Amino acid sequence: MNQTQAKRVDATSERLAMLEWVARIGAVSAESLAHQRRCTLGSARGRLAFAERERLLAVHRPLAGAPALYTATRAGLGAAGVPRLGEVRVTAANAAHLLACAHVAAVLERAYPEHRLIGERQLRHEEQLHGAPLASAKLGTCADGVLQ
């Protein structure tokens, strides 16, 4: 493999890692991606714009003055290997929450690089596969299972 081919492989694996992260988290901003990937904001914007042009990501701007949110499209979810999660719906009502979650996810993944963070959608999917709660609380009960 020559240098040009090696660079393409690196770029492709980097792109897939980004897609997988977006799919796991649900929606991310350029700022959260820059923090998580330890790159400049311009580089993060470029990576996201490229993936959007390739129709792997969709961009949403529901709040004036707030950063844009990027979500994985069906093609992006497939490329990331998680088509079962489905596309995230971004609205004005949930945009601030999604921005906050993306920021927290980036901070946690940088602080704990040996751990893998998943979003609520993936957690609920994993709970369905296991047939039991993995990290969800049942409302109206205490940890010992007694109703309040």
LORORO-378059 format. One line per field, with one value per atom (N, C-alpha, C, O): residue number from 1; residue in three letters; atom name; z, y, x. Coordinates in steps of 0.02 Angstrom, whole numbers. Example, Ala and Ser with C-alpha at 12.3 -4.5 7.8 and 13.67 -1.06 7.14 Angstrom:
num: (1;1;1;1;2;2;2;2) $
residuo: (ALA;ALA;ALA;ALA;SER;SER;SER;SER) $
atomo: (N;CA;C;O;N;CA;C;O) $
zz: (390;390;390;423;354;357;394;402) $
yy: (-284;-225;-165;-166;-112;-53;2;57) $
xx: (660;615;660;712;642;684;645;670) $
This chain:
num: (1;1;1;1;2;2;2;2;3;3;3;3;4;4;4;4;5;5;5;5;6;6;6;6;7;7;7;7;8;8;8;8;9;9;9;9;10;10;10;10;11;11;11;11;12;12;12;12;13;13;13;13;14;14;14;14;15;15;15;15;16;16;16;16;17;17;17;17;18;18;18;18;19;19;19;19;20;20;20;20;21;21;21;21;22;22;22;22;23;23;23;23;24;24;24;24;25;25;25;25;26;26;26;26;27;27;27;27;28;28;28;28;29;29;29;29;30;30;30;30;31;31;31;31;32;32;32;32;33;33;33;33;34;34;34;34;35;35;35;35;36;36;36;36;37;37;37;37;38;38;38;38;39;39;39;39;40;40;40;40;41;41;41;41;42;42;42;42;43;43;43;43;44;44;44;44;45;45;45;45;46;46;46;46;47;47;47;47;48;48;48;48;49;49;49;49;50;50;50;50;51;51;51;51;52;52;52;52;53;53;53;53;54;54;54;54;55;55;55;55;56;56;56;56;57;57;57;57;58;58;58;58;59;59;59;59;60;60;60;60;61;61;61;61;62;62;62;62;63;63;63;63;64;64;64;64;65;65;65;65;66;66;66;66;67;67;67;67;68;68;68;68;69;69;69;69;70;70;70;70;71;71;71;71;72;72;72;72;73;73;73;73;74;74;74;74;75;75;75;75;76;76;76;76;77;77;77;77;78;78;78;78;79;79;79;79;80;80;80;80;81;81;81;81;82;82;82;82;83;83;83;83;84;84;84;84;85;85;85;85;86;86;86;86;87;87;87;87;88;88;88;88;89;89;89;89;90;90;90;90;91;91;91;91;92;92;92;92;93;93;93;93;94;94;94;94;95;95;95;95;96;96;96;96;97;97;97;97;98;98;98;98;99;99;99;99;100;100;100;100;101;101;101;101;102;102;102;102;103;103;103;103;104;104;104;104;105;105;105;105;106;106;106;106;107;107;107;107;108;108;108;108;109;109;109;109;110;110;110;110;111;111;111;111;112;112;112;112;113;113;113;113;114;114;114;114;115;115;115;115;116;116;116;116;117;117;117;117;118;118;118;118;119;119;119;119;120;120;120;120;121;121;121;121;122;122;122;122;123;123;123;123;124;124;124;124;125;125;125;125;126;126;126;126;127;127;127;127;128;128;128;128;129;129;129;129;130;130;130;130;131;131;131;131;132;132;132;132;133;133;133;133;134;134;134;134;135;135;135;135;136;136;136;136;137;137;137;137;138;138;138;138;139;139;139;139;140;140;140;140;141;141;141;141;142;142;142;142;143;143;143;143;144;144;144;144;145;145;145;145;146;146;146;146;147;147;147;147;148;148;148;148) $
residuo: (MET;MET;MET;MET;ASN;ASN;ASN;ASN;GLN;GLN;GLN;GLN;THR;THR;THR;THR;GLN;GLN;GLN;GLN;ALA;ALA;ALA;ALA;LYS;LYS;LYS;LYS;ARG;ARG;ARG;ARG;VAL;VAL;VAL;VAL;ASP;ASP;ASP;ASP;ALA;ALA;ALA;ALA;THR;THR;THR;THR;SER;SER;SER;SER;GLU;GLU;GLU;GLU;ARG;ARG;ARG;ARG;LEU;LEU;LEU;LEU;ALA;ALA;ALA;ALA;MET;MET;MET;MET;LEU;LEU;LEU;LEU;GLU;GLU;GLU;GLU;TRP;TRP;TRP;TRP;VAL;VAL;VAL;VAL;ALA;ALA;ALA;ALA;ARG;ARG;ARG;ARG;ILE;ILE;ILE;ILE;GLY;GLY;GLY;GLY;ALA;ALA;ALA;ALA;VAL;VAL;VAL;VAL;SER;SER;SER;SER;ALA;ALA;ALA;ALA;GLU;GLU;GLU;GLU;SER;SER;SER;SER;LEU;LEU;LEU;LEU;ALA;ALA;ALA;ALA;HIS;HIS;HIS;HIS;GLN;GLN;GLN;GLN;ARG;ARG;ARG;ARG;ARG;ARG;ARG;ARG;CYS;CYS;CYS;CYS;THR;THR;THR;THR;LEU;LEU;LEU;LEU;GLY;GLY;GLY;GLY;SER;SER;SER;SER;ALA;ALA;ALA;ALA;ARG;ARG;ARG;ARG;GLY;GLY;GLY;GLY;ARG;ARG;ARG;ARG;LEU;LEU;LEU;LEU;ALA;ALA;ALA;ALA;PHE;PHE;PHE;PHE;ALA;ALA;ALA;ALA;GLU;GLU;GLU;GLU;ARG;ARG;ARG;ARG;GLU;GLU;GLU;GLU;ARG;ARG;ARG;ARG;LEU;LEU;LEU;LEU;LEU;LEU;LEU;LEU;ALA;ALA;ALA;ALA;VAL;VAL;VAL;VAL;HIS;HIS;HIS;HIS;ARG;ARG;ARG;ARG;PRO;PRO;PRO;PRO;LEU;LEU;LEU;LEU;ALA;ALA;ALA;ALA;GLY;GLY;GLY;GLY;ALA;ALA;ALA;ALA;PRO;PRO;PRO;PRO;ALA;ALA;ALA;ALA;LEU;LEU;LEU;LEU;TYR;TYR;TYR;TYR;THR;THR;THR;THR;ALA;ALA;ALA;ALA;THR;THR;THR;THR;ARG;ARG;ARG;ARG;ALA;ALA;ALA;ALA;GLY;GLY;GLY;GLY;LEU;LEU;LEU;LEU;GLY;GLY;GLY;GLY;ALA;ALA;ALA;ALA;ALA;ALA;ALA;ALA;GLY;GLY;GLY;GLY;VAL;VAL;VAL;VAL;PRO;PRO;PRO;PRO;ARG;ARG;ARG;ARG;LEU;LEU;LEU;LEU;GLY;GLY;GLY;GLY;GLU;GLU;GLU;GLU;VAL;VAL;VAL;VAL;ARG;ARG;ARG;ARG;VAL;VAL;VAL;VAL;THR;THR;THR;THR;ALA;ALA;ALA;ALA;ALA;ALA;ALA;ALA;ASN;ASN;ASN;ASN;ALA;ALA;ALA;ALA;ALA;ALA;ALA;ALA;HIS;HIS;HIS;HIS;LEU;LEU;LEU;LEU;LEU;LEU;LEU;LEU;ALA;ALA;ALA;ALA;CYS;CYS;CYS;CYS;ALA;ALA;ALA;ALA;HIS;HIS;HIS;HIS;VAL;VAL;VAL;VAL;ALA;ALA;ALA;ALA;ALA;ALA;ALA;ALA;VAL;VAL;VAL;VAL;LEU;LEU;LEU;LEU;GLU;GLU;GLU;GLU;ARG;ARG;ARG;ARG;ALA;ALA;ALA;ALA;TYR;TYR;TYR;TYR;PRO;PRO;PRO;PRO;GLU;GLU;GLU;GLU;HIS;HIS;HIS;HIS;ARG;ARG;ARG;ARG;LEU;LEU;LEU;LEU;ILE;ILE;ILE;ILE;GLY;GLY;GLY;GLY;GLU;GLU;GLU;GLU;ARG;ARG;ARG;ARG;GLN;GLN;GLN;GLN;LEU;LEU;LEU;LEU;ARG;ARG;ARG;ARG;HIS;HIS;HIS;HIS;GLU;GLU;GLU;GLU;GLU;GLU;GLU;GLU;GLN;GLN;GLN;GLN;LEU;LEU;LEU;LEU;HIS;HIS;HIS;HIS;GLY;GLY;GLY;GLY;ALA;ALA;ALA;ALA;PRO;PRO;PRO;PRO;LEU;LEU;LEU;LEU;ALA;ALA;ALA;ALA;SER;SER;SER;SER;ALA;ALA;ALA;ALA;LYS;LYS;LYS;LYS;LEU;LEU;LEU;LEU;GLY;GLY;GLY;GLY;THR;THR;THR;THR;CYS;CYS;CYS;CYS;ALA;ALA;ALA;ALA;ASP;ASP;ASP;ASP;GLY;GLY;GLY;GLY;VAL;VAL;VAL;VAL;LEU;LEU;LEU;LEU;GLN;GLN;GLN;GLN) $
atomo: (N;CA;C;O;N;CA;C;O;N;CA;C;O;N;CA;C;O;N;CA;C;O;N;CA;C;O;N;CA;C;O;N;CA;C;O;N;CA;C;O;N;CA;C;O;N;CA;C;O;N;CA;C;O;N;CA;C;O;N;CA;C;O;N;CA;C;O;N;CA;C;O;N;CA;C;O;N;CA;C;O;N;CA;C;O;N;CA;C;O;N;CA;C;O;N;CA;C;O;N;CA;C;O;N;CA;C;O;N;CA;C;O;N;CA;C;O;N;CA;C;O;N;CA;C;O;N;CA;C;O;N;CA;C;O;N;CA;C;O;N;CA;C;O;N;CA;C;O;N;CA;C;O;N;CA;C;O;N;CA;C;O;N;CA;C;O;N;CA;C;O;N;CA;C;O;N;CA;C;O;N;CA;C;O;N;CA;C;O;N;CA;C;O;N;CA;C;O;N;CA;C;O;N;CA;C;O;N;CA;C;O;N;CA;C;O;N;CA;C;O;N;CA;C;O;N;CA;C;O;N;CA;C;O;N;CA;C;O;N;CA;C;O;N;CA;C;O;N;CA;C;O;N;CA;C;O;N;CA;C;O;N;CA;C;O;N;CA;C;O;N;CA;C;O;N;CA;C;O;N;CA;C;O;N;CA;C;O;N;CA;C;O;N;CA;C;O;N;CA;C;O;N;CA;C;O;N;CA;C;O;N;CA;C;O;N;CA;C;O;N;CA;C;O;N;CA;C;O;N;CA;C;O;N;CA;C;O;N;CA;C;O;N;CA;C;O;N;CA;C;O;N;CA;C;O;N;CA;C;O;N;CA;C;O;N;CA;C;O;N;CA;C;O;N;CA;C;O;N;CA;C;O;N;CA;C;O;N;CA;C;O;N;CA;C;O;N;CA;C;O;N;CA;C;O;N;CA;C;O;N;CA;C;O;N;CA;C;O;N;CA;C;O;N;CA;C;O;N;CA;C;O;N;CA;C;O;N;CA;C;O;N;CA;C;O;N;CA;C;O;N;CA;C;O;N;CA;C;O;N;CA;C;O;N;CA;C;O;N;CA;C;O;N;CA;C;O;N;CA;C;O;N;CA;C;O;N;CA;C;O;N;CA;C;O;N;CA;C;O;N;CA;C;O;N;CA;C;O;N;CA;C;O;N;CA;C;O;N;CA;C;O;N;CA;C;O;N;CA;C;O;N;CA;C;O;N;CA;C;O;N;CA;C;O;N;CA;C;O;N;CA;C;O;N;CA;C;O;N;CA;C;O;N;CA;C;O;N;CA;C;O;N;CA;C;O;N;CA;C;O;N;CA;C;O;N;CA;C;O;N;CA;C;O;N;CA;C;O;N;CA;C;O;N;CA;C;O;N;CA;C;O;N;CA;C;O;N;CA;C;O;N;CA;C;O;N;CA;C;O;N;CA;C;O;N;CA;C;O;N;CA;C;O;N;CA;C;O;N;CA;C;O;N;CA;C;O;N;CA;C;O;N;CA;C;O) $
zz: (0;0;0;41;-47;-49;-1;31;3;50;34;80;-29;-49;-28;-2;-39;-19;57;83;93;166;192;240;160;181;169;210;113;99;151;173;170;221;287;321;306;368;366;414;308;301;305;336;274;275;345;368;380;449;495;540;485;524;511;557;447;428;459;484;456;486;562;590;594;667;683;732;643;654;644;686;590;578;634;656;658;713;775;812;789;848;841;888;783;772;781;813;753;758;831;852;869;939;981;1023;970;1011;988;1030;924;897;856;798;886;851;882;943;839;864;829;775;861;832;810;830;770;750;811;815;858;920;960;985;966;1004;968;1000;902;864;871;879;867;874;942;947;993;1061;1066;1092;1041;1047;1006;1029;946;901;911;879;956;969;905;888;869;807;810;856;760;759;739;711;755;737;661;634;625;553;524;476;553;530;542;500;601;617;569;545;556;509;439;406;418;353;350;300;402;404;401;366;439;440;373;348;343;278;224;182;226;177;184;134;245;257;237;214;245;224;147;120;113;40;14;-38;51;33;54;43;85;109;164;172;202;260;323;371;322;377;351;293;393;379;428;485;405;448;466;424;529;555;590;628;578;610;638;613;689;713;759;769;786;832;805;789;799;776;827;887;802;845;879;914;871;901;848;789;869;821;783;809;723;683;715;745;706;729;669;619;673;620;645;700;604;621;564;507;580;529;488;516;423;378;378;410;342;335;307;330;256;226;277;280;317;368;423;446;443;494;467;503;403;373;370;385;350;346;414;421;466;534;565;618;531;555;606;643;610;659;627;652;573;539;583;571;632;674;719;744;729;774;743;780;678;646;651;692;609;607;666;691;688;743;716;664;751;733;773;835;739;772;763;708;819;818;862;898;858;901;975;1018;988;1057;1087;1147;1046;1075;1057;1078;1017;993;1050;1050;1099;1154;1194;1215;1204;1239;1199;1228;1133;1091;1091;1093;1089;1092;1158;1160;1213;1279;1284;1311;1259;1261;1219;1240;1162;1119;1154;1152;1188;1224;1281;1288;1320;1376;1351;1381;1296;1268;1248;1262;1216;1195;1255;1254;1306;1366;1401;1421;1409;1442;1403;1433;1337;1298;1300;1296;1305;1312;1381;1389;1432;1501;1515;1556;1481;1493;1427;1405;1395;1328;1327;1274;1384;1385;1387;1384;1392;1393;1329;1296;1313;1255;1277;1313;1256;1275;1222;1163;1244;1197;1214;1271;1165;1174;1199;1204;1214;1240;1192;1213;1127;1079;1078;1076;1079;1078;1144;1144;1200;1264;1264;1286;1240;1238;1192;1206;1137;1091;1125;1119;1161;1197;1251;1262;1284;1335;1303;1332;1244;1209;1191;1198;1168;1150;1211;1206;1269;1330;1367;1410;1350;1382;1454;1492;1471;1540;1539;1496;1588;1593;1608;1649;1573;1585;1625;1667;1613;1648;1658;1682;1639;1645;1713;1740;1739;1802;1787;1738;1829;1822;1868;1928;1838;1877;1928;1913;1988;2040;2084;2129;2073;2115;2140;2110;2196;2223;2196;2161;2212;2189;2213;2180;2270;2296;2265;2283;2219;2185;2219;2193;2277;2315;2287;2275;2276;2250;2302;2362;2277;2322;2325;2360) $
yy: (-58;0;62;68;108;169;222;211;279;332;359;371;368;394;346;367;281;231;229;222;235;235;295;289;353;413;404;426;372;360;314;325;262;215;251;242;293;332;378;383;413;458;420;444;362;322;297;299;272;247;305;296;363;423;442;458;440;457;408;428;344;294;301;292;318;329;388;386;441;499;479;497;443;422;378;386;333;288;328;313;381;422;461;464;491;529;482;500;422;374;354;349;343;323;379;366;440;497;521;541;519;540;603;604;656;720;754;753;784;818;885;897;929;993;991;946;1038;1042;1053;1027;1092;1105;1042;1030;1001;938;890;856;887;844;867;827;933;960;941;922;947;929;854;834;813;741;715;671;742;718;756;741;806;847;879;875;911;944;1016;1034;1056;1124;1125;1077;1180;1188;1187;1158;1219;1219;1149;1132;1109;1040;1000;961;1009;973;994;951;1058;1081;1051;1031;1048;1019;946;923;908;837;825;781;866;859;880;846;934;957;904;892;873;821;763;740;741;686;706;664;769;793;791;769;813;811;739;726;693;622;590;531;630;609;556;515;559;514;548;515;615;655;705;726;725;779;835;823;897;955;986;991;1008;1037;1102;1105;1155;1220;1245;1294;1212;1231;1293;1323;1311;1368;1424;1412;1483;1540;1554;1556;1564;1581;1522;1530;1462;1402;1363;1369;1323;1283;1234;1213;1218;1168;1099;1086;1056;987;941;951;891;842;774;754;741;674;626;647;563;513;499;491;496;476;400;366;373;299;272;221;306;284;289;245;342;350;298;272;283;231;163;124;150;88;84;33;140;142;134;105;159;153;85;69;45;-22;-26;-75;27;27;50;96;18;40;32;66;-12;-25;34;37;81;137;187;221;192;239;311;328;353;423;462;448;512;555;613;641;629;687;747;744;800;862;914;928;942;995;1053;1048;1107;1165;1145;1172;1099;1078;1036;1040;996;952;973;940;1026;1045;1064;1043;1102;1122;1060;1056;1013;951;911;886;906;869;902;868;969;1004;991;979;993;980;909;897;861;791;780;744;813;806;835;806;892;922;876;864;852;808;744;720;716;655;667;625;723;739;746;721;781;792;725;711;684;619;573;539;571;527;549;507;614;637;622;605;628;617;542;524;500;427;391;356;397;368;291;262;259;186;160;100;206;187;210;256;177;194;219;184;278;308;292;291;278;267;315;339;330;374;337;275;375;347;297;245;312;267;200;147;201;138;100;39;137;105;69;12;103;72;12;-38;16;-41;-101;-158;-87;-140;-171;-231;-129;-156;-201;-252;-183;-226;-292;-345;-291;-353;-398;-459;-368;-407;-424;-467;-390;-404;-378;-399;-333;-307;-239;-226;-197;-133;-143;-184;-104;-105;-44;-47;12;74;118;174;94;133;121;65;172;166;156;183;119;109;161;161;205;258;228;181;257;236;181;157;159;108;131;173;102;115;62;16;70;21;-50;-98;-55;-122;-150;-205;-112;-136;-120;-137;-89;-73;-9;41;-10;49;105;93;164;223;251;301) $
xx: (43;0;45;90;32;72;43;-8;76;55;-14;-54;-30;-95;-150;-202;-140;-190;-197;-252;-142;-144;-183;-221;-174;-211;-286;-326;-304;-375;-405;-462;-369;-393;-402;-453;-354;-360;-420;-457;-430;-486;-552;-600;-555;-616;-630;-688;-580;-592;-610;-651;-581;-599;-672;-709;-692;-760;-810;-862;-793;-837;-842;-896;-787;-788;-833;-870;-830;-873;-947;-989;-962;-1031;-1057;-1114;-1015;-1035;-1050;-1097;-1009;-1020;-1085;-1125;-1097;-1159;-1219;-1268;-1214;-1269;-1282;-1339;-1229;-1237;-1267;-1310;-1244;-1266;-1335;-1376;-1348;-1412;-1408;-1428;-1381;-1373;-1312;-1303;-1271;-1211;-1203;-1230;-1166;-1149;-1076;-1038;-1056;-985;-942;-886;-967;-929;-917;-862;-969;-961;-914;-874;-919;-874;-802;-757;-791;-723;-695;-636;-735;-711;-697;-645;-743;-736;-676;-640;-666;-613;-548;-498;-548;-487;-461;-402;-507;-488;-516;-553;-498;-523;-597;-622;-630;-700;-707;-754;-661;-663;-657;-691;-613;-605;-668;-690;-698;-760;-816;-853;-821;-872;-861;-909;-799;-782;-801;-828;-786;-802;-877;-901;-914;-986;-1016;-1062;-991;-1016;-1003;-1046;-945;-929;-979;-1006;-991;-1038;-1109;-1147;-1126;-1192;-1197;-1247;-1145;-1145;-1150;-1179;-1121;-1125;-1191;-1202;-1234;-1301;-1297;-1342;-1243;-1236;-1261;-1281;-1261;-1287;-1337;-1334;-1383;-1431;-1417;-1400;-1424;-1413;-1480;-1525;-1486;-1548;-1529;-1481;-1569;-1558;-1625;-1651;-1652;-1718;-1718;-1771;-1660;-1658;-1613;-1555;-1641;-1602;-1546;-1558;-1486;-1430;-1397;-1346;-1424;-1396;-1357;-1372;-1308;-1272;-1317;-1369;-1298;-1334;-1324;-1272;-1372;-1368;-1365;-1400;-1322;-1314;-1337;-1320;-1376;-1401;-1384;-1376;-1379;-1366;-1429;-1483;-1421;-1475;-1479;-1439;-1527;-1531;-1466;-1440;-1439;-1376;-1319;-1276;-1319;-1267;-1272;-1222;-1334;-1344;-1320;-1290;-1334;-1312;-1236;-1206;-1204;-1131;-1100;-1046;-1134;-1109;-1123;-1097;-1162;-1177;-1233;-1239;-1274;-1329;-1395;-1427;-1416;-1477;-1540;-1589;-1537;-1595;-1614;-1670;-1567;-1582;-1631;-1667;-1633;-1679;-1654;-1611;-1682;-1662;-1689;-1743;-1651;-1671;-1712;-1696;-1765;-1806;-1784;-1783;-1766;-1744;-1799;-1821;-1821;-1872;-1849;-1799;-1885;-1869;-1878;-1844;-1924;-1937;-1881;-1869;-1846;-1794;-1723;-1675;-1715;-1648;-1601;-1543;-1624;-1579;-1557;-1500;-1602;-1585;-1533;-1485;-1543;-1496;-1427;-1377;-1425;-1361;-1325;-1265;-1363;-1334;-1308;-1254;-1346;-1325;-1261;-1216;-1257;-1198;-1137;-1082;-1146;-1090;-1066;-1007;-1113;-1096;-1063;-1015;-1088;-1059;-986;-943;-973;-904;-858;-802;-881;-841;-827;-771;-879;-870;-823;-781;-830;-787;-714;-669;-703;-633;-606;-548;-649;-627;-617;-574;-655;-652;-643;-689;-585;-576;-579;-589;-571;-575;-647;-659;-695;-766;-800;-777;-855;-895;-963;-998;-981;-1044;-1097;-1082;-1158;-1212;-1268;-1274;-1310;-1367;-1428;-1428;-1480;-1542;-1574;-1599;-1573;-1604;-1569;-1602;-1503;-1466;-1476;-1480;-1478;-1490;-1558;-1563;-1610;-1676;-1677;-1710;-1640;-1635;-1601;-1623;-1546;-1511;-1556;-1554;-1596;-1642;-1694;-1713;-1718;-1766;-1735;-1766;-1672;-1638;-1628;-1634;-1613;-1601;-1666;-1666;-1720;-1784;-1788;-1831;-1742;-1742;-1706;-1664;-1722;-1687;-1613;-1594;-1572;-1500;-1479;-1434;-1512;-1496;-1557;-1551;-1616;-1677;-1709;-1706;-1739;-1775;-1849;-1875;-1882;-1954;-1987;-1977;-2027;-2059;-2107;-2144;-2107;-2152;-2124;-2159;-2062;-2032;-1964;-1931;-1945;-1879;-1831;-1851;-1769;-1718;-1733;-1715;-1767;-1783;-1847;-1869;-1879;-1939;-2004;-2057;-2002;-2062;-2093;-2058;-2159;-2193;-2193;-2198;-2187;-2189;-2258;-2269) $
